[in-house]
Amino acid sequence: MFQFAHPGYLWGLLAVALPILVHLFNQRRPRPLAFGAIEFVLRSQRQKARRLRLRQILLLALRCLLIAAVALALSRPSLKPKGVLTAQASGPQATALVLDASLSMRYRIGSKTLFERAREEALAALDRLGPDEPASVGLCAGAAGFVSGGLPAPSFDRLAVRRLLQSAQPTYLGSDLTSCMTAAAKALGESPVPGKRIIAFTDLAAHGIRLDAPPPLVPPPAGAPPGTPGLKPNIVLVDAAQGSQLPNSAVIATAVRPTASLGARGYEVVATIANQSAHSASGLQVSLKIGPNVLAKGFVDVPAHGTAKKTLGAVLPAGVVTGRVELAREEAQGLDEDDGQDFVVHVPRDVKALIVDGSPSSLRTRDEAFFVEAALAPARTGGRIVSQTLDADAAANLTIDSVDVVLLLNVPAPPKGFAEKLRNAVVHRGMGLFIALGDHVDPDSYNDALGDLLPRPLHLLKTAAEPGAQDSEDHAARFGVVEWTHPLFRVFGPAEREGLESARTFRYALLKPDPASPAHTLAFYDDGAPALIENRLGAGRVLLYTSSASRTWTDWPIRVSFLPVLQQAVSYLASALEERSPAPAAVGAERAVQAPQGLLVAQVIGPDGKPVALRREKQDEADATAGPLQLPGLYRPQVGPPKGTPHEDLSLAFVALADPKEGDLRRVDEAELKAQLGGAGSAQVAASSEAAQGSHGTPLWSGLLLLGALALLGEGALTRR
Amino acid sequence: MTLDPALLARLGPLQVRARKVMEGVLTGLHKSPHHGQSVEFSEHKEYAPGDEIRHIDWRAFAKLDKYYVKRFEMETNLRALLVVDASGSMAYGRGAMTKLQYAAVCAGALAYLLSRQGDQVGLCISGDPAPDSTERLPQGVREFVPFASSPAHVQEVLRRLEGASGRGPTLLPAALDFAAEKAGRRALVIVLSDLFDATERSIPALKMLRSRRHDVLLLQIHDREELDFPFDDPTRFLSMEDDRQIEAQPRQIRESYLLEMRNFLEGSRRELARADVEVQQIATDAAPDRVLLELLARREAA
């Protein structure tokens, strides 16, 4: 079925009469002439007569065809698909231009991205709108639908719409084209113009379109009786990719974890590479960058429409490390933005521990420090903890400026000078102090010597059972309530807690009750007495274990749970815990940033070096929520005292990742899409809006013009002969 | 001096026109560098104005104190028969003159020239006989004037030429047979025709004439329109000799027509030249005196 954009030009078909008139004029009754050389006329005419008649008719046909083709082409005909409702708006239409601004629109083909093509198409579509057609434009990206929250009602302010289009930029967000079109249909309802049209410029990637959603409907006018059904708008989906396949490979996930095989601070980075194309990719180069340096490179083969994992290993420096996994690109086209992922990993620093042995023994197993030394041995800690063991007298004379943690194991009450040194280091330098008791400890002198270094003053020693005595196992104390979420015990899964709970303690110190003390008990014995109690003192921490670190008072040191708790305790006290790296945030989402104690989150610097919007629940709250995060990459919060200058705190740094779905540019099934949008009658997919705008069908005019040109050529060839 | 056919056509009776053409030829001959002198001396003739001064015999003048000019064998013995085709096609001509009128001018001028130098001139007009004719003439000969050289005879020749009208089929072959018979001993036969002959027997007849040792000269006369076919509008062409007719788009057949015409002209010229018949192809827009002058000059050079 044909339809015409400019039916007025069809009057031009009447011009077909011209060549017919010329033909008839040529065929009119000839003038008689008595001619001498008629013999030659006769001979010529006999040869030519038949050919001439044929040529005459051919010429006539070609001339008619030429004129008809031009007239038809001017009227811009198109082939309307069957079953089109005649209810479709002809005449002016309120038009909503929906421009897909999702990350996948950054896909580059040649020198232009899909978004740039779509924007050009949208501007051209805007130019083609009639003066009586109001328009509105929206950038579709993010979970909310449109970037600006919604689509304004169509207006005649063409300049504003144009300016908006010209300044439009693609985002790094995903898009939900379905909800955008639903919102656009709603906005069209606010226009009094009866015709409604949505032109969406998109890559038609399947991830942005929900085929199970109800079709977009323009709400009935305000005055309509209740129960009036909504109106199906005309929908044109302009395919920015123009039907071409869009192969892409992307880094879709990055996992960073320590690996013992690379020694201390050895990490492996596992990158998951996806190949969204119909051909398998072989030899993709993956590189691991830390700062500007490439630390490792590898190659990976990825099957078509599949994923592959590539593990790259590196020894990382201590502290907060930011890095990036990247694919090397060679193709001219593709989506560059998802070819890499940033990550942040907290690499624990090395800890220097001083073990003060209060009861040295020439017999290694009898030595008070034996189990602690074993737990902190480089072989068991990956070399992260360097320990030195001294007896109490030697330790008292040592400078402890470079020590991160001091462990007092069954040490008699230290002299005043040493205690003061310890206190200074803890309060001012943030040193950690671990205190374990034993037979050399006298509660009263300990309370005197250490004072507030002890989380709570010691009271008296309790003997639950004599070690080695009969039934001692039954009477000995066990660990009761344990704060499993504390870093010390975090390593224990539910199945592994038995290892801690099975320890038996025969003797331990009871502490004086002190309701005002800020100390925090991490573990209790089953009789309710504190077993491990922690206190923050200035910049440092003190951890008191109320029993012994050797087998004299307890059998815990020979249990499997002793080793991890002690290692964790040393790291914890040194503020060098192997912290879990922060989970990445999603682009488009918000991220809560928790300020360290006493400090305030001042601002968060985004990957582009510009601060990100911050939101606080309360005016003077220290924590803040950053976002929505617009860019993928590394975000660096800056913290500071409430009225001081802020400084960057890398330990709070986090990474925002783009939605890996955006890297999958597989096209939606057009037939299903049309069905979802209300059937082929009101929806269509076109390579350009020009083809679709104003007409709804296959355009025919270019073919007609070609036909006309051919007719002109043929006519010329015939008349020249 | 060149006589434009258009100017000539306005000059009135054929006598005037033919004389004008003759004068033109004579003037041309005097200027011409070619002086044929190939024939044998025959007798003396008293000088009369118009004779070649260079032919005056100065020895005879010394002896007799009178001007005599030498007469030569050729000149004295020449018998020339003018055969004019007056078929229907010769009546064609939408310009200044029809082909027949043009042929008459040329024939008249030749008659003047020939009789001036004392040659005997005869005329044969070919065509079907006039309905009111009382003369008993064979088939194909409409009029015949026997050989003579007196000025009165020339006037008779001119009168007959002026009275001729083109009609009927081409009967030239029959007329040529008759001419061959009448010319008797070796003579100059000048044929003026377009040679448009549906039976295509004219050329064999010309060759036959030549084979009887006559000196045959063909003036093949065509109208410019026949040569160029300058028609544009669709036309019904009517035959001038029979009832054939044809409708045609001249523009579409022009190329083919011109090819046919060229083939005809070339073919007839080539064929007659092979038989040693001299052919002069003339268009009616050419000045007749110029044409005749060229012809004479060529013959003298030969």
Chai-1 contact restraints between the chains, C-beta under 6 A:
chainA,res_idxA,chainB,res_idxB,connection_type,confidence,min_distance_angstrom,max_distance_angstrom,comment,restraint_id
A,P30,B,P234,contact,1.0,0.0,6.0,A-B,restraint_1
A,P30,B,T235,contact,1.0,0.0,6.0,A-B,restraint_2
A,P30,B,R236,contact,1.0,0.0,6.0,A-B,restraint_3
A,P30,B,E247,contact,1.0,0.0,6.0,A-B,restraint_4
A,R31,B,D233,contact,1.0,0.0,6.0,A-B,restraint_5
A,R31,B,T235,contact,1.0,0.0,6.0,A-B,restraint_6
A,P32,B,R236,contact,1.0,0.0,6.0,A-B,restraint_7
A,P32,B,L238,contact,1.0,0.0,6.0,A-B,restraint_8
A,L33,B,T235,contact,1.0,0.0,6.0,A-B,restraint_9
A,L33,B,F237,contact,1.0,0.0,6.0,A-B,restraint_10
A,A34,B,L238,contact,1.0,0.0,6.0,A-B,restraint_11
A,A34,B,M240,contact,1.0,0.0,6.0,A-B,restraint_12
A,F35,B,F237,contact,1.0,0.0,6.0,A-B,restraint_13
A,G36,B,S89,contact,1.0,0.0,6.0,A-B,restraint_14
A,G36,B,Y92,contact,1.0,0.0,6.0,A-B,restraint_15
A,G36,B,F196,contact,1.0,0.0,6.0,A-B,restraint_16
A,G36,B,E226,contact,1.0,0.0,6.0,A-B,restraint_17
A,G36,B,M240,contact,1.0,0.0,6.0,A-B,restraint_18
A,A37,B,E226,contact,1.0,0.0,6.0,A-B,restraint_19
A,I38,B,F237,contact,1.0,0.0,6.0,A-B,restraint_20
A,I38,B,S239,contact,1.0,0.0,6.0,A-B,restraint_21
A,F40,B,Y257,contact,1.0,0.0,6.0,A-B,restraint_22
A,F40,B,E260,contact,1.0,0.0,6.0,A-B,restraint_23
A,F40,B,M261,contact,1.0,0.0,6.0,A-B,restraint_24
A,V41,B,F237,contact,1.0,0.0,6.0,A-B,restraint_25
A,V41,B,I246,contact,1.0,0.0,6.0,A-B,restraint_26
A,V41,B,A248,contact,1.0,0.0,6.0,A-B,restraint_27
A,L42,B,I246,contact,1.0,0.0,6.0,A-B,restraint_28
A,R43,B,E260,contact,1.0,0.0,6.0,A-B,restraint_29
A,S44,B,I253,contact,1.0,0.0,6.0,A-B,restraint_30
A,S44,B,S256,contact,1.0,0.0,6.0,A-B,restraint_31
A,S44,B,Y257,contact,1.0,0.0,6.0,A-B,restraint_32
A,S44,B,E260,contact,1.0,0.0,6.0,A-B,restraint_33
A,Q45,B,I246,contact,1.0,0.0,6.0,A-B,restraint_34
A,Q45,B,A248,contact,1.0,0.0,6.0,A-B,restraint_35
A,Q45,B,I253,contact,1.0,0.0,6.0,A-B,restraint_36
A,Q47,B,S256,contact,1.0,0.0,6.0,A-B,restraint_37
A,K48,B,I253,contact,1.0,0.0,6.0,A-B,restraint_38
A,K48,B,S256,contact,1.0,0.0,6.0,A-B,restraint_39
A,L52,B,Q252,contact,1.0,0.0,6.0,A-B,restraint_40
